[in-house]
């Protein structure tokens, strides 16, 4: 299997399967001299890991990360690691696989999953939780993203769940601090309370539901990015679209731009008191012509409903038999909840990558 690497200069290769021994990543192109602690990486992984509330899969994984290469420990503080410029390998070992949960669908294609397409392409598939196509692969992305956040000084990347099914937040109540106080990464306290009952009903009906996540990067310097074939927004869309279950991505006001006028959509400009250009709005999501404007970079992505559900659905077997499939196991009623730190990680990786590209081409930041 090829195409397990993304990035231009800050290149990340992920490896491993849902029910294999473990998974991880190799980060190549990280500059030397970046200082971090394993606890910095672990903090982001802890936000993504399963089993943290009744609204996510109850698979119990510590997702404890090990940094295997590419760093030197400090002389006085051995927990403080410094990157050496060589490939950084990180591993996360699986400890709570229950492959027997998938024995009944060994020869059956689950609708909505990659079972059929993997079988058609490779002639073999890992039915144990989906193998490489499982959302568990994203733990490695989060580890890489935690490192990427430290490449660009002053960069802040945050994400929030802004919609579950047809239930959306009230943006007038947006509070970043609220995200850490509820299990949904939701910035609207009242919406979070409503979602509790809503997801309980979804689970009881043996069904699932989709979601929309918004990720915002602040501290992105104007000028990074590239025109035509390596646009910053192009690479952001590609990175977010590569996340399991993502079916749509938009930058700034996105599809809303198709139904408003040019006057409404234009981000007008004035000179600020500091002598720099100021934008009066940010419909472009911080990117024009594939290059950052210096405003916050804003992206949203849509997650489809979890395909693994207990309600029987029509399918076929590898031998062409028509069957009904009911997927047992431990699954998220809304996989979008744990996608928030994954989206943050992918956005951080793209921005770090383009920052290094810009520095290499222009010679300044």
C-alpha positions as CSV (number, residue, x, y, z in Angstrom):
1,X,0.0,0.0,0.0
2,X,1.4,3.4,-1.0
3,X,0.3,7.0,-0.3
4,X,0.8,6.9,3.5
5,X,2.8,10.1,3.5
6,X,1.6,13.8,3.4
7,X,3.4,17.1,3.4
8,X,6.1,18.8,1.3
9,X,9.0,19.6,3.7
10,X,7.3,18.7,7.0
11,X,6.5,15.1,5.8
12,X,4.5,12.7,7.9
13,X,4.2,9.0,7.3
14,X,1.7,7.0,9.4
15,X,1.7,3.2,9.9
16,X,-0.2,0.6,11.7
17,X,-3.7,-0.9,11.9
18,X,-6.7,-0.8,14.3
19,X,-6.2,-4.3,15.6
20,X,-2.5,-4.8,14.9
21,X,0.3,-4.5,17.5
22,X,0.2,-0.7,17.3
23,X,0.4,2.3,15.1
24,X,2.5,5.4,14.8
25,X,4.2,8.0,12.6
26,X,7.5,9.0,11.2
27,X,8.0,12.8,10.9
28,X,10.7,13.7,8.4
29,X,11.8,17.3,7.8
30,X,11.2,18.6,11.3
31,X,13.9,21.4,11.9
32,X,16.5,20.7,14.6
33,X,16.3,22.6,17.9
34,X,12.6,22.2,18.5
35,X,12.1,21.5,22.2
36,X,9.2,19.5,23.6
37,X,8.2,17.0,26.2
38,X,6.5,13.7,25.7
39,X,3.7,15.1,27.9
40,X,3.1,17.8,25.3
41,X,2.4,15.1,22.7
42,X,0.4,13.0,25.2
43,X,-1.9,15.9,26.1
44,X,-3.2,16.1,22.5
45,X,-3.6,12.3,22.3
46,X,-5.6,12.3,25.5
47,X,-8.1,14.6,23.9
48,X,-8.6,12.2,21.0
49,X,-8.4,8.8,22.8
50,X,-11.6,6.6,23.1
51,X,-13.7,5.9,26.1
52,X,-13.8,9.3,27.7
53,X,-17.6,9.7,27.8
54,X,-20.7,7.6,27.1
55,X,-20.9,9.4,23.8
56,X,-17.8,7.8,22.3
57,X,-16.6,4.2,21.7
58,X,-15.9,2.4,25.0
59,X,-12.7,0.8,23.7
60,X,-10.2,1.5,26.4
61,X,-6.8,2.6,25.0
62,X,-4.3,4.7,27.0
63,X,-2.8,5.8,23.7
64,X,0.5,6.2,25.5
65,X,3.1,7.6,23.0
66,X,6.7,6.6,22.8
67,X,9.3,8.8,21.0
68,X,11.7,6.3,19.4
69,X,14.1,8.5,17.4
70,X,15.1,11.9,16.2
71,X,15.6,13.6,19.6
72,X,18.2,14.2,22.3
73,X,17.3,14.5,26.0
74,X,18.5,17.5,27.9
75,X,21.5,17.2,30.2
76,X,19.8,18.8,33.2
77,X,16.2,17.9,32.3
78,X,16.1,14.5,30.5
79,X,12.3,14.9,30.0
80,X,13.0,17.9,27.8
81,X,13.7,16.6,24.3
82,X,15.3,18.5,21.4
83,X,14.8,17.5,17.8
84,X,18.0,16.7,15.9
85,X,16.8,17.2,12.3
86,X,16.7,13.4,11.7
87,X,13.4,11.4,11.3
88,X,11.3,11.4,14.4
89,X,9.5,8.1,15.0
90,X,6.6,7.8,17.5
91,X,4.7,4.7,18.4
92,X,1.4,4.0,20.1
93,X,0.7,0.4,21.1
94,X,-2.7,-1.2,21.0
95,X,-3.8,-2.8,24.2
96,X,-7.6,-3.3,24.0
97,X,-8.3,-5.0,20.7
98,X,-11.4,-7.3,20.5
99,X,-11.1,-8.7,17.0
100,X,-13.7,-11.4,17.8
101,X,-16.3,-8.7,17.6
102,X,-15.8,-8.6,13.9
103,X,-15.8,-12.4,13.2
104,X,-19.4,-12.3,11.9
105,X,-18.5,-9.7,9.2
106,X,-15.3,-11.4,8.0
107,X,-16.8,-12.1,4.6
108,X,-19.4,-9.4,4.6
109,X,-19.0,-5.9,3.3
110,X,-20.3,-3.2,5.7
111,X,-22.2,-0.5,3.9
112,X,-20.5,2.9,4.3
113,X,-17.1,1.3,5.1
114,X,-14.1,0.7,2.9
115,X,-14.5,-3.1,3.1
116,X,-15.6,-3.5,-0.6
117,X,-13.2,-1.0,-2.1
118,X,-10.2,-2.4,-0.2
119,X,-11.1,-5.9,-1.3
120,X,-11.5,-4.8,-4.9
121,X,-8.2,-2.9,-5.0
122,X,-5.9,-5.2,-2.9
123,X,-7.6,-8.6,-3.0
124,X,-7.4,-8.8,0.7
125,X,-8.8,-6.7,3.6
126,X,-8.4,-6.5,7.3
127,X,-11.9,-7.0,8.6
128,X,-10.8,-6.5,12.3
129,X,-12.1,-3.0,12.8
130,X,-11.2,-2.0,9.3
131,X,-7.5,-2.2,9.7
132,X,-5.8,0.7,8.0
133,X,-9.1,2.3,7.1
134,X,-10.1,2.6,10.8
135,X,-10.3,6.0,12.4
136,X,-7.8,4.6,14.9
137,X,-5.1,5.5,12.4
138,X,-5.7,9.2,13.2
139,X,-4.0,8.8,16.6
140,X,-0.7,8.9,14.7
141,X,-1.7,12.1,13.0
142,X,-2.5,13.8,16.3
143,X,1.0,12.9,17.6
144,X,2.5,14.5,14.5
145,X,0.3,17.5,14.8
146,X,1.4,18.1,18.4
147,X,4.9,18.4,17.2
148,X,3.9,20.6,14.2
149,X,2.3,23.1,16.6
150,X,5.8,23.9,17.9
151,X,7.4,24.7,14.5
152,X,5.9,28.2,14.0
153,X,6.3,30.5,17.0
154,X,3.1,32.1,18.1
155,X,0.8,29.7,16.3
156,X,-2.4,28.7,18.0
157,X,-4.7,26.0,16.5
158,X,-8.1,25.4,18.0
159,X,-11.2,23.5,17.0
160,X,-14.8,23.1,18.0
161,X,-17.8,20.9,17.1
162,X,-20.4,23.3,15.7
163,X,-23.1,20.9,14.5
164,X,-24.4,17.4,15.3
165,X,-27.0,16.2,12.9
166,X,-29.4,19.1,12.3
167,X,-28.5,20.7,15.7
168,X,-26.2,23.6,15.5
169,X,-24.6,26.0,18.0
170,X,-25.6,29.6,18.5
171,X,-22.5,31.5,17.5
172,X,-23.4,34.5,19.7
173,X,-22.7,32.2,22.7
174,X,-19.3,31.0,21.4
175,X,-16.9,30.5,24.4
176,X,-13.6,28.8,23.8
177,X,-13.3,28.0,27.5
178,X,-16.5,26.0,27.3
179,X,-14.9,23.5,25.0
180,X,-13.0,21.9,27.9
181,X,-16.1,21.7,30.1
182,X,-18.2,19.4,28.0
183,X,-17.6,16.1,26.2
184,X,-18.4,17.5,22.7
185,X,-15.7,20.2,22.3
186,X,-18.7,22.4,21.9
187,X,-18.2,26.2,22.4
188,X,-21.9,26.7,23.3
189,X,-22.9,25.5,26.7
190,X,-26.6,25.4,26.0
191,X,-26.1,23.4,22.8
192,X,-23.9,20.9,24.6
193,X,-26.7,20.2,27.1
194,X,-29.1,19.6,24.2
195,X,-26.7,17.3,22.5
196,X,-26.5,15.1,25.6
197,X,-30.1,14.0,25.2
198,X,-30.0,14.0,21.4
199,X,-27.1,11.5,21.3
200,X,-28.6,9.3,23.9
201,X,-31.7,9.0,21.7
202,X,-29.5,8.2,18.7
203,X,-27.7,5.5,20.6
204,X,-30.9,3.9,21.9
205,X,-32.2,3.8,18.4
206,X,-29.1,1.8,17.4
207,X,-28.1,4.5,14.9
208,X,-25.5,7.2,14.4
209,X,-25.3,10.8,13.2
210,X,-22.8,13.1,11.4
211,X,-21.2,16.4,12.5
212,X,-19.4,19.6,11.4
213,X,-16.1,20.7,12.9
214,X,-14.6,24.1,12.7
215,X,-10.8,24.6,13.1
216,X,-9.1,28.0,13.4
217,X,-5.4,28.8,13.2
218,X,-4.3,32.1,14.6
219,X,-0.8,33.6,14.4
220,X,-0.4,32.5,10.7
221,X,2.0,35.1,9.1
222,X,0.9,36.8,5.9
223,X,2.6,35.5,2.9
224,X,2.9,31.8,3.6
225,X,1.3,29.5,1.1
226,X,1.8,29.3,-2.7
227,X,-0.1,30.1,-5.9
228,X,-1.6,27.6,-8.3
229,X,-0.6,24.0,-7.4
230,X,0.4,24.2,-3.8
231,X,-2.1,26.7,-2.4
232,X,-2.4,26.8,1.4
233,X,-6.2,26.3,1.2
234,X,-5.8,23.5,-1.3
235,X,-3.4,21.6,1.0
236,X,-5.7,22.3,4.0
237,X,-8.6,20.8,2.1
238,X,-6.6,17.8,1.1
239,X,-5.4,17.2,4.6
240,X,-8.8,17.5,6.2
241,X,-10.4,15.4,3.4
242,X,-7.9,12.6,4.2
243,X,-9.4,12.2,7.7
244,X,-11.7,9.1,7.9
245,X,-15.4,9.8,7.3
246,X,-14.9,13.4,6.1
247,X,-17.2,14.1,3.1
248,X,-16.8,17.9,2.7
249,X,-14.4,20.8,3.4
250,X,-14.8,24.6,3.2
251,X,-12.6,27.5,3.8
252,X,-13.9,30.8,5.3
253,X,-17.5,31.3,4.5
254,X,-17.2,28.4,2.0
255,X,-20.4,27.4,0.2
256,X,-22.2,30.5,1.7
257,X,-20.2,32.5,-0.8
258,X,-22.1,31.0,-3.7
259,X,-25.4,32.6,-2.6
260,X,-24.3,36.1,-1.7
261,X,-23.2,39.1,-3.7
262,X,-19.6,40.2,-4.4
263,X,-20.2,43.3,-2.2
264,X,-21.2,41.1,0.7
265,X,-18.4,38.6,0.2
266,X,-15.5,41.1,-0.3
267,X,-13.1,41.5,2.7
268,X,-12.6,45.3,2.6
269,X,-9.3,46.7,3.7
270,X,-8.0,49.8,5.5
271,X,-4.7,50.9,7.0
272,X,-4.3,50.2,10.7
273,X,-2.8,52.5,13.2
274,X,0.3,50.4,13.2
275,X,0.8,51.0,9.5
276,X,-0.2,47.5,8.5
277,X,-3.2,46.5,6.4
278,X,-6.4,45.6,8.3
279,X,-9.3,43.5,6.9
280,X,-12.8,44.5,7.9
281,X,-14.1,40.9,7.6
282,X,-12.7,37.4,7.0
283,X,-15.0,35.7,4.5
284,X,-11.9,34.4,2.8
285,X,-10.9,32.4,5.9
286,X,-7.5,34.0,6.0
287,X,-6.4,32.9,2.5
288,X,-6.4,34.8,-0.8
289,X,-4.9,33.3,-4.0
290,X,-3.6,30.3,-2.0
291,X,-1.5,32.7,0.3
292,X,-2.2,33.6,3.9
293,X,-3.5,37.2,4.6
294,X,-2.4,37.2,8.2
295,X,-5.9,36.8,9.5
296,X,-7.1,33.7,11.3
297,X,-7.2,30.7,8.9
298,X,-10.7,29.2,9.2
299,X,-11.8,25.8,7.9
300,X,-14.8,23.5,8.4
301,X,-15.3,19.9,7.6
302,X,-18.3,17.6,7.5
303,X,-18.2,14.1,9.0
304,X,-20.6,11.5,7.9
305,X,-22.6,9.3,10.4
306,X,-20.6,6.4,11.8
307,X,-21.0,3.5,9.4
308,X,-20.8,0.8,12.1
309,X,-24.3,0.6,13.5
310,X,-26.4,-2.1,15.2
311,X,-29.4,-1.6,13.0
312,X,-29.3,-4.3,10.2
313,X,-28.6,-2.9,6.7
314,X,-28.6,-4.6,3.3
315,X,-25.3,-5.8,1.8
316,X,-23.5,-8.6,0.0
317,X,-20.7,-11.1,0.8
318,X,-17.4,-11.5,-1.0
319,X,-19.0,-14.4,-2.8
320,X,-21.9,-12.3,-4.0
321,X,-24.6,-13.5,-1.5
322,X,-27.2,-11.0,-0.4
323,X,-27.2,-10.5,3.4
324,X,-28.1,-8.2,6.2
325,X,-25.2,-6.7,8.2
326,X,-25.3,-5.7,11.8
327,X,-21.9,-4.4,13.1
328,X,-21.1,-5.4,16.6
329,X,-18.3,-3.9,18.6
330,X,-17.6,-0.6,20.3
331,X,-18.4,2.4,18.1
332,X,-18.9,6.1,18.3
333,X,-22.6,7.2,17.8
334,X,-21.0,10.4,16.4
335,X,-17.4,10.0,15.2
336,X,-17.2,13.8,14.8
337,X,-16.7,14.3,18.5
338,X,-13.2,12.9,18.5
339,X,-12.4,14.4,15.1
340,X,-11.9,17.9,16.7
341,X,-8.3,17.2,17.8
342,X,-7.6,15.4,14.5
343,X,-8.7,18.4,12.5
344,X,-6.5,20.6,14.6
345,X,-3.5,18.3,14.1
346,X,-4.0,18.2,10.3
347,X,-4.3,22.0,10.1
348,X,-1.2,22.4,12.3
349,X,0.8,20.1,10.0
350,X,-0.2,22.0,6.9
351,X,0.7,25.4,8.3
352,X,4.0,24.1,9.7
353,X,4.8,22.6,6.3
354,X,4.0,25.9,4.4
355,X,5.9,27.9,6.9
356,X,9.0,25.9,6.2
357,X,8.4,26.1,2.4
358,X,8.0,29.9,2.7
359,X,11.2,30.2,4.8
360,X,13.1,28.1,2.3
361,X,12.0,30.0,-0.8
362,X,11.8,33.5,0.4
363,X,14.5,33.4,3.1
364,X,12.4,35.2,5.7
365,X,9.2,34.8,7.7
